[in-house]
Amino acid sequence: MAGRKTSSLQAFRTSRAYRTGVLARRLHLGLSAAVDRRLQEEGLDMTRPQALALMALVEQPGASNAEMARRNGVSPQTMHQIMLRLERDGLVRRSPHPRLKRVQALEATPEAVQLVARGSEVARAAIDAALRTLSTREQDQLIALLQRCAQALPTAGPPALED
C-alpha cells in the first residue's frame, strides 16, 4: 500500500499540474520579493497589503472598508487595520459616505497618489528586470496563457487584469 501511495505522489510531483502550480507560486514569490526589495531600496516603507489597498483606493475613491476588503481579498477586520495605519500615516482620509449613514468613505490623499505613482514605477522596473529573460513576444504569450488559465478558475482574490 505504501508503494502505491509513493508512486502516485511521484506521479503527481512530476505532472504538468504540479509543476505548473509550483512554478506559478515560485514566480509570484520571486516577483514579490524583487518588488519588495526595490521598494525598500527606494525608501518606500509599506507592506504589500498596504500598497495594494492604497492602489485600489486611488483607483476607486470613496470606497467603503467592506468594498476595499472584497477588492483586496482580505477580511473587513484586516482592511480596517490596514486603513488605520494608512490614515495614521496621512495617506487616507475618511468622510461620511454620501448614501450610507453608518459607512465611512475612504479617500487617498494627494501624498498617497504620488506614493502610488512612484511605487508603481519602481515595481514595474523590478518586474521588467525579472522578466528580461523573455522576449516581449514571449512575455505577451505568458500573459495570454496565464489569463486563460485564470479565467477557467472560480473568481477569488483581486480583480482580473484589464485588457
N, CA, C and O of each residue as an XYZ file, in Angstrom:
652
protein
N       0.826     -1.203      0.000
C       0.000      0.000      0.000
C       0.865      1.260      0.000
O       0.568      2.218     -0.715
N       1.935      1.262      0.801
C       2.813      2.434      0.848
C       3.454      2.688     -0.505
O       3.654      3.839     -0.892
N       3.779      1.618     -1.229
C       4.380      1.765     -2.552
C       3.451      2.459     -3.520
O       3.880      3.291     -4.320
N       2.155      2.111     -3.447
C       1.171      2.757     -4.329
C       1.026      4.237     -4.007
O       0.923      5.073     -4.904
N       1.019      4.548     -2.721
C       0.902      5.954     -2.313
C       2.118      6.741     -2.782
O       1.992      7.867     -3.264
N       3.304      6.134     -2.636
C       4.523      6.810     -3.052
C       4.553      7.000     -4.559
O       4.934      8.067     -5.041
N       4.160      5.983     -5.305
C       4.197      6.111     -6.763
C       3.162      7.127     -7.253
O       3.422      7.852     -8.212
N       2.006      7.188     -6.616
C       1.024      8.191     -7.039
C       1.493      9.595     -6.660
O       1.223     10.557     -7.380
N       2.187      9.713     -5.547
C       2.753     11.007     -5.166
C       3.842     11.414     -6.153
O       3.903     12.570     -6.571
N       4.700     10.469     -6.527
C       5.739     10.759     -7.519
C       5.117     11.158     -8.852
O       5.588     12.084     -9.513
N       4.070     10.463     -9.237
C       3.396     10.794    -10.495
C       2.816     12.206    -10.429
O       2.888     12.964    -11.396
N       2.246     12.543     -9.288
C       1.702     13.897     -9.134
C       2.819     14.933     -9.194
O       2.696     15.937     -9.895
N       3.908     14.696     -8.462
C       5.010     15.660     -8.409
C       5.675     15.872     -9.758
O       6.283     16.920     -9.978
N       5.581     14.921    -10.658
C       6.176     15.091    -11.987
C       5.135     15.505    -13.032
O       5.462     15.672    -14.207
N       3.893     15.668    -12.603
C       2.829     16.025    -13.545
C       2.924     17.499    -13.950
O       3.517     18.316    -13.246
N       2.338     17.810    -15.077
C       2.264     19.207    -15.522
C       1.499     20.046    -14.502
O       1.860     21.191    -14.229
N       0.446     19.464    -13.947
C      -0.382     20.199    -12.982
C       0.459     20.660    -11.793
O       0.424     21.833    -11.420
N       1.201     19.752    -11.211
C       2.013     20.097    -10.041
C       3.106     21.096    -10.421
O       3.300     22.105     -9.743
N       3.808     20.810    -11.501
C       4.907     21.688    -11.917
C       4.391     23.086    -12.234
O       5.044     24.075    -11.903
N       3.224     23.178    -12.873
C       2.640     24.484    -13.183
C       2.344     25.253    -11.898
O       2.694     26.426    -11.775
N       1.700     24.591    -10.948
C       1.374     25.254     -9.683
C       2.610     25.698     -8.928
O       2.655     26.811     -8.403
N       3.610     24.839     -8.870
C       4.841     25.179     -8.156
C       5.550     26.347     -8.838
O       6.006     27.277     -8.174
N       5.640     26.292    -10.154
C       6.326     27.364    -10.877
C       5.559     28.687    -10.797
O       6.169     29.749    -10.677
N       4.230     28.626    -10.861
C       3.430     29.852    -10.739
C       3.645     30.470     -9.353
O       3.801     31.685     -9.229
N       3.651     29.648     -8.338
C       3.879     30.157     -6.978
C       5.296     30.706     -6.829
O       5.500     31.761     -6.230
N       6.266     29.988     -7.375
C       7.661     30.441     -7.300
C       7.826     31.781     -8.017
O       8.519     32.669     -7.520
N       7.192     31.928     -9.182
C       7.244     33.188     -9.918
C       6.616     34.316     -9.094
O       7.171     35.409     -8.985
N       5.448     34.024     -8.519
C       4.767     35.032     -7.694
C       5.648     35.450     -6.512
O       5.834     36.642     -6.265
N       6.181     34.481     -5.795
C       7.001     34.798     -4.624
C       8.284     35.524     -5.023
O       8.712     36.456     -4.343
N       8.894     35.093     -6.128
C      10.117     35.734     -6.586
C       9.888     37.170     -7.027
O      10.660     38.065     -6.684
N       8.816     37.386     -7.793
C       8.499     38.751     -8.219
C       8.148     39.624     -7.017
O       8.545     40.787     -6.951
N       7.403     39.059     -6.069
C       7.044     39.812     -4.863
C       8.296     40.218     -4.086
O       8.402     41.355     -3.626
N       9.234     39.297     -3.942
C      10.475     39.597     -3.219
C      11.288     40.660     -3.956
O      11.854     41.555     -3.329
N      11.347     40.564     -5.276
C      12.095     41.545     -6.061
C      11.474     42.934     -5.918
O      12.186     43.924     -5.752
N      10.151     42.998     -5.982
C       9.462     44.285     -5.839
C       9.665     44.829     -4.430
O       9.989     46.004     -4.265
N       9.479     43.993     -3.414
C       9.667     44.444     -2.029
C      11.076     44.996     -1.817
O      11.253     46.042     -1.192
N      12.067     44.291     -2.337
C      13.464     44.714     -2.184
C      13.675     46.092     -2.833
O      14.281     46.975     -2.227
N      13.185     46.270     -4.043
C      13.361     47.548     -4.750
C      12.617     48.686     -4.046
O      13.121     49.805     -3.954
N      11.409     48.385     -3.548
C      10.654     49.416     -2.822
C      11.412     49.859     -1.576
O      11.490     51.051     -1.279
N      11.975     48.882     -0.841
C      12.752     49.215      0.358
C      13.982     50.049     -0.005
O      14.304     51.022      0.677
N      14.670     49.656     -1.092
C      15.852     50.403     -1.545
C      15.496     51.845     -1.892
O      16.312     52.749     -1.711
N      14.291     52.060     -2.385
C      13.841     53.402     -2.762
C      13.226     54.166     -1.591
O      12.767     55.297     -1.755
N      13.217     53.548     -0.413
C      12.692     54.213      0.775
C      11.180     54.227      0.868
O      10.608     55.031      1.605
N      10.525     53.343      0.126
C       9.063     53.256      0.177
C       8.694     52.177      1.194
O       8.596     50.997      0.857
N       8.493     52.596      2.433
C       8.272     51.678      3.545
C       6.789     51.378      3.694
O       6.059     52.092      4.382
N       6.361     50.312      3.040
C       4.956     49.945      3.074
C       4.848     48.442      2.865
O       5.592     47.865      2.073
N       3.924     47.811      3.573
C       3.720     46.386      3.359
C       2.954     46.165      2.062
O       2.297     47.077      1.562
N       3.039     44.963      1.523
C       2.311     44.640      0.291
C       0.814     44.875      0.454
O       0.218     45.503     -0.421
N       0.165     44.402      1.535
C      -1.272     44.671      1.672
C      -1.602     46.163      1.722
O      -2.625     46.592      1.189
N      -0.746     46.944      2.355
C      -0.975     48.390      2.398
C      -0.847     48.992      1.004
O      -1.667     49.819      0.604
N       0.169     48.583      0.274
C       0.384     49.117     -1.076
C      -0.775     48.743     -1.995
O      -1.264     49.584     -2.749
N      -1.215     47.490     -1.938
C      -2.324     47.057     -2.793
C      -3.613     47.782     -2.436
O      -4.382     48.168     -3.316
N      -3.845     47.964     -1.141
C      -5.045     48.685     -0.709
C      -4.996     50.137     -1.173
O      -6.001     50.683     -1.628
N      -3.840     50.751     -1.058
C      -3.707     52.141     -1.475
C      -3.885     52.276     -2.986
O      -4.519     53.224     -3.449
N      -3.339     51.346     -3.750
C      -3.529     51.367     -5.201
C      -5.011     51.263     -5.543
O      -5.513     51.993     -6.398
N      -5.708     50.348     -4.866
C      -7.139     50.160     -5.123
C      -7.922     51.414     -4.753
O      -8.869     51.784     -5.446
N      -7.532     52.062     -3.670
C      -8.245     53.265     -3.227
C      -8.003     54.438     -4.187
O      -8.900     55.250     -4.411
N      -6.813     54.525     -4.741
C      -6.540     55.567     -5.738
C      -7.439     55.352     -6.952
O      -7.930     56.312     -7.546
N      -7.650     54.091     -7.315
C      -8.483     53.764     -8.475
C      -9.979     53.848     -8.176
O     -10.787     54.025     -9.087
N     -10.346     53.722     -6.902
C     -11.762     53.718     -6.524
C     -11.978     54.619     -5.307
O     -12.274     54.127     -4.219
N     -11.832     55.933     -5.484
C     -12.021     56.838     -4.343
C     -13.451     56.770     -3.821
O     -14.403     56.599     -4.582
N     -13.576     56.907     -2.516
C     -14.902     56.888     -1.894
C     -15.382     55.499     -1.534
O     -16.510     55.341     -1.067
N     -14.549     54.482     -1.741
C     -14.938     53.108     -1.406
C     -15.078     52.957      0.107
O     -14.433     53.662      0.882
N     -15.923     52.035      0.497
C     -16.074     51.723      1.921
C     -15.026     50.686      2.322
O     -14.374     50.089      1.465
N     -14.873     50.480      3.604
C     -13.961     49.465      4.109
C     -14.352     48.083      3.580
O     -13.486     47.302      3.185
N     -15.648     47.781      3.570
C     -16.110     46.469      3.087
C     -15.786     46.291      1.604
O     -15.360     45.213      1.189
N     -15.985     47.344      0.804
C     -15.649     47.263     -0.626
C     -14.153     47.044     -0.819
O     -13.741     46.260     -1.674
N     -13.359     47.725     -0.039
C     -11.916     47.578     -0.136
C     -11.490     46.160      0.260
O     -10.609     45.573     -0.370
N     -12.114     45.619      1.297
C     -11.779     44.261      1.738
C     -12.098     43.255      0.631
O     -11.280     42.388      0.323
N     -13.284     43.371      0.035
C     -13.655     42.461     -1.065
C     -12.692     42.592     -2.232
O     -12.250     41.589     -2.792
N     -12.371     43.801     -2.593
C     -11.494     44.034     -3.745
C     -10.098     43.464     -3.529
O      -9.455     43.009     -4.475
N      -9.637     43.489     -2.294
C      -8.282     43.034     -1.992
C      -8.224     41.608     -1.457
O      -7.141     41.099     -1.168
N      -9.374     40.963     -1.325
C      -9.385     39.573     -0.893
C      -8.951     39.361      0.544
O      -8.302     38.364      0.860
N      -9.309     40.301      1.423
C      -9.000     40.173      2.849
C     -10.276     40.384      3.654
O     -11.301     40.801      3.115
N     -10.205     40.095      4.935
C     -11.376     40.293      5.788
C     -11.579     41.784      6.048
O     -10.634     42.567      5.965
N     -12.828     42.176      6.365
C     -13.069     43.589      6.718
C     -12.218     44.046      7.913
O     -11.790     45.199      7.973
N     -11.982     43.135      8.856
C     -11.167     43.490     10.023
C      -9.723     43.784      9.615
O      -9.112     44.736     10.100
N      -9.190     42.957      8.719
C      -7.828     43.183      8.240
C      -7.741     44.500      7.489
O      -6.805     45.275      7.686
N      -8.716     44.753      6.630
C      -8.710     46.012      5.876
C      -8.823     47.200      6.821
O      -8.189     48.231      6.600
N      -9.626     47.061      7.869
C      -9.755     48.142      8.849
C      -8.391     48.472      9.458
O      -8.041     49.644      9.598
N      -7.626     47.446      9.818
C      -6.298     47.664     10.399
C      -5.357     48.326      9.383
O      -4.584     49.219      9.729
N      -5.437     47.877      8.137
C      -4.609     48.475      7.079
C      -4.960     49.958      6.937
O      -4.073     50.808      6.868
N      -6.245     50.255      6.895
C      -6.679     51.642      6.715
C      -6.321     52.507      7.916
O      -6.011     53.688      7.756
N      -6.360     51.939      9.111
C      -5.952     52.706     10.291
C      -4.503     53.163     10.175
O      -4.184     54.316     10.465
N      -3.624     52.252      9.747
C      -2.210     52.630      9.609
C      -2.038     53.670      8.502
O      -1.307     54.646      8.674
N      -2.705     53.463      7.376
C      -2.585     54.422      6.278
C      -3.137     55.793      6.675
O      -2.597     56.828      6.283
N      -4.214     55.785      7.454
C      -4.789     57.047      7.942
C      -3.820     57.717      8.919
O      -3.607     58.928      8.856
N      -3.245     56.934      9.808
C      -2.274     57.460     10.767
C      -1.077     58.086     10.056
O      -0.517     59.080     10.519
N      -0.687     57.489      8.916
C       0.462     57.983      8.159
C       0.099     59.124      7.201
O       0.941     59.586      6.430
N      -1.160     59.571      7.256
C      -1.587     60.700      6.433
C      -1.811     60.346      4.972
O      -1.740     61.218      4.106
N      -2.082     59.065      4.687
C      -2.261     58.633      3.309
C      -3.721     58.380      2.944
O      -4.064     58.258      1.768
N      -4.573     58.302      3.959
C      -6.003     58.035      3.744
C      -6.818     58.969      4.624
O      -6.456     59.253      5.766
N      -7.931     59.441      4.064
C      -8.907     60.239      4.822
C     -10.233     59.507      4.817
O     -10.575     58.814      3.859
N     -10.968     59.671      5.894
C     -12.327     59.121      5.989
C     -13.305     60.279      6.012
O     -13.038     61.346      6.565
N     -14.456     60.029      5.386
C     -15.532     61.020      5.426
C     -16.850     60.256      5.402
O     -16.879     59.083      5.033
N     -17.945     60.915      5.796
C     -19.237     60.223      5.753
C     -19.557     59.779      4.324
O     -19.334     60.518      3.365
N     -20.074     58.580      4.205
C     -20.470     58.053      2.895
C     -21.651     58.867      2.388
O     -22.535     59.202      3.176
N     -21.697     59.195      1.108
C     -22.774     60.055      0.596
C     -24.168     59.430      0.692
O     -25.157     60.161      0.757
N     -24.271     58.106      0.702
C     -25.599     57.464      0.727
C     -25.856     56.625      1.979
O     -27.003     56.488      2.406
N     -24.815     56.070      2.563
C     -24.983     55.147      3.686
C     -24.538     55.824      4.981
O     -23.366     56.163      5.142
N     -25.478     56.017      5.898
C     -25.205     56.790      7.112
C     -24.139     56.169      8.009
O     -23.328     56.891      8.588
N     -24.126     54.853      8.135
C     -23.204     54.201      9.072
C     -21.870     53.835      8.437
O     -21.032     53.213      9.091
N     -21.655     54.203      7.190
C     -20.453     53.801      6.461
C     -19.559     55.016      6.223
O     -20.032     56.117      5.942
N     -18.266     54.784      6.344
C     -17.288     55.824      6.055
C     -16.727     55.609      4.650
O     -16.400     54.483      4.275
N     -16.617     56.679      3.883
C     -15.986     56.622      2.568
C     -14.490     56.891      2.753
O     -14.101     57.784      3.506
N     -13.677     56.127      2.073
C     -12.227     56.260      2.178
C     -11.689     56.955      0.932
O     -12.179     56.747     -0.178
N     -10.674     57.782      1.141
C     -10.085     58.509      0.021
C      -8.581     58.624      0.232
O      -8.119     58.913      1.336
N      -7.823     58.397     -0.834
C      -6.376     58.565     -0.785
C      -6.048     60.052     -0.812
O      -6.674     60.820     -1.543
N      -5.075     60.451     -0.019
C      -4.634     61.844     -0.009
C      -3.743     62.096     -1.233
O      -3.271     61.148     -1.861
N      -3.513     63.368     -1.573
C      -2.608     63.667     -2.692
C      -1.215     63.037     -2.497
O      -0.593     62.581     -3.457
N      -0.743     63.021     -1.260
C       0.551     62.377     -0.963
C       0.497     60.886     -1.310
O       1.462     60.331     -1.836
N      -0.627     60.248     -1.014
C      -0.778     58.823     -1.322
C      -0.778     58.578     -2.826
O      -0.200     57.599     -3.298
N      -1.423     59.460     -3.574
C      -1.463     59.322     -5.036
C      -0.040     59.399     -5.594
O       0.326     58.619     -6.473
N       0.759     60.334     -5.088
C       2.157     60.447     -5.519
C       2.950     59.200     -5.136
O       3.766     58.711     -5.918
N       2.710     58.697     -3.947
C       3.396     57.498     -3.466
C       3.057     56.289     -4.335
O       3.939     55.494     -4.663
N       1.796     56.146     -4.705
C       1.367     55.046     -5.565
C       2.029     55.161     -6.941
O       2.471     54.161     -7.507
N       2.094     56.363     -7.468
C       2.726     56.555     -8.779
C       4.204     56.175     -8.711
O       4.710     55.473     -9.587
N       4.880     56.634     -7.686
C       6.311     56.320     -7.523
C       6.514     54.826     -7.301
O       7.397     54.216     -7.904
N       5.697     54.243     -6.436
C       5.807     52.810     -6.161
C       5.511     51.960     -7.384
O       6.143     50.924     -7.594
N       4.553     52.394     -8.188
C       4.215     51.662     -9.413
C       5.394     51.641    -10.384
O       5.670     50.622    -11.017
N       6.074     52.761    -10.493
C       7.248     52.837    -11.374
C       8.347     51.893    -10.891
O       8.964     51.182    -11.685
N       8.581     51.895     -9.594
C       9.620     51.036     -9.013
C       9.246     49.566     -9.195
O      10.091     48.750     -9.564
N       7.989     49.230     -8.940
C       7.534     47.843     -9.083
C       7.636     47.384    -10.531
O       8.079     46.269    -10.808
N       7.231     48.236    -11.439
C       7.304     47.869    -12.860
C       8.744     47.609    -13.285
O       9.016     46.644    -13.999
N       9.659     48.457    -12.851
C      11.069     48.272    -13.196
C      11.600     46.956    -12.630
O      12.357     46.252    -13.300
N      11.209     46.623    -11.405
C      11.665     45.365    -10.788
C      11.125     44.161    -11.537
O      11.854     43.197    -11.768
N       9.865     44.205    -11.915
C       9.253     43.086    -12.637
C       9.820     42.983    -14.044
O      10.111     41.887    -14.523
N       9.977     44.122    -14.704
C      10.584     44.118    -16.043
C      11.975     43.496    -16.012
O      12.329     42.715    -16.895
N      12.760     43.841    -15.000
C      14.113     43.281    -14.881
C      14.055     41.767    -14.691
O      14.862     41.033    -15.263
N      13.103     41.306    -13.890
C      12.986     39.870    -13.645
C      12.531     39.102    -14.882
O      12.897     37.941    -15.066
N      11.737     39.748    -15.726
C      11.206     39.084    -16.928
C      12.079     39.307    -18.160
O      11.726     38.886    -19.262
N      13.196     39.958    -17.973
C      14.078     40.278    -19.092
C      14.599     39.032    -19.816
O      15.057     39.129    -20.954
N      14.534     37.877    -19.177
C      14.993     36.651    -19.834
C      14.045     36.221    -20.951
O      14.391     35.373    -21.774
N      12.846     36.808    -20.976
C      11.871     36.519    -22.032
C      11.809     37.685    -23.003
O      11.941     38.843    -22.607
N      11.609     37.374    -24.273
C      11.402     38.437    -25.261
C      10.039     39.072    -24.996
O       9.227     38.527    -24.248
N       9.794     40.221    -25.610
C       8.491     40.877    -25.471
C       7.385     39.946    -25.951
O       6.331     39.853    -25.324
N       7.623     39.267    -27.050
C       6.630     38.324    -27.588
C       6.359     37.192    -26.584
O       5.209     36.818    -26.357
N       7.418     36.660    -25.994
C       7.249     35.586    -25.009
C       6.501     36.087    -23.772
O       5.675     35.367    -23.212
N       6.788     37.314    -23.347
C       6.063     37.886    -22.208
C       4.577     38.009    -22.534
O       3.731     37.700    -21.695
N       4.257     38.455    -23.736
C       2.856     38.554    -24.153
C       2.198     37.172    -24.182
O       1.045     37.022    -23.779
N       2.924     36.179    -24.651
C       2.394     34.812    -24.677
C       2.150     34.302    -23.259
O       1.119     33.688    -22.984
N       3.098     34.557    -22.365
C       2.949     34.134    -20.972
C       1.714     34.768    -20.351
O       0.935     34.096    -19.675
N       1.539     36.054    -20.578
C       0.369     36.758    -20.042
C      -0.914     36.148    -20.590
O      -1.852     35.892    -19.834
N      -0.962     35.915    -21.892
C      -2.167     35.346    -22.515
C      -2.471     33.961    -21.948
O      -3.629     33.641    -21.677
N      -1.450     33.148    -21.772
C      -1.658     31.795    -21.232
C      -2.127     31.848    -19.773
O      -3.033     31.113    -19.379
N      -1.511     32.712    -18.989
C      -1.919     32.833    -17.586
C      -3.349     33.362    -17.472
O      -4.105     32.920    -16.608
N      -3.724     34.311    -18.347
C      -5.090     34.829    -18.326
C      -6.099     33.731    -18.652
O      -7.145     33.630    -18.011
N      -5.781     32.916    -19.643
C      -6.690     31.814    -19.993
C      -6.862     30.850    -18.827
O      -7.975     30.413    -18.533
N      -5.772     30.526    -18.174
C      -5.855     29.623    -17.021
C      -6.658     30.263    -15.889
O      -7.502     29.607    -15.279
N      -6.399     31.538    -15.608
C      -7.099     32.229    -14.523
C      -8.590     32.335    -14.802
O      -9.400     32.234    -13.881
N      -8.962     32.537    -16.066
C     -10.376     32.653    -16.424
C     -11.130     31.344    -16.198
O     -12.347     31.353    -16.014
N     -10.422     30.236    -16.211
C     -11.060     28.934    -16.015
C     -11.296     28.628    -14.540
O     -11.967     27.651    -14.208
N     -10.756     29.449    -13.668
C     -10.876     29.222    -12.227
C     -12.027     30.021    -11.638
O     -12.443     31.029    -12.209
N     -12.549     29.570    -10.487
C     -13.573     30.380     -9.810
C     -12.984     31.734     -9.410
O     -11.789     31.841     -9.132
N     -13.810     32.737     -9.384
C     -13.344     34.074     -9.017
C     -12.922     34.085     -7.562
O     -13.672     33.669     -6.679
N     -11.729     34.559     -7.328
C     -11.215     34.708     -5.972
C     -10.063     35.697     -6.033
O      -9.373     35.802     -7.047
N      -9.860     36.419     -4.942
C      -8.736     37.344     -4.887
C      -9.029     38.638     -5.603
O     -10.186     39.001     -5.818
N      -7.952     39.339     -5.975
C      -8.107     40.657     -6.601
C      -8.781     40.563     -7.964
O      -8.830     39.485     -8.557
N      -9.299     41.678     -8.464
C      -9.994     41.653     -9.763
C      -9.045     41.288    -10.895
O      -7.827     41.430    -10.784
N      -9.632     40.817    -11.980
C      -8.854     40.414    -13.148
C      -8.190     41.624    -13.784
O      -8.629     42.761    -13.615
N      -7.127     41.349    -14.515
C      -6.450     42.412    -15.261
C      -7.357     42.934    -16.355
O      -8.150     42.193    -16.937
N      -7.228     44.199    -16.619
C      -7.966     44.776    -17.738
C      -7.147     44.589    -18.999
O      -5.917     44.625    -18.963
N      -7.840     44.388    -20.124
C      -7.119     44.228    -21.396
C      -6.587     45.534    -21.893
O      -5.955     45.582    -22.949
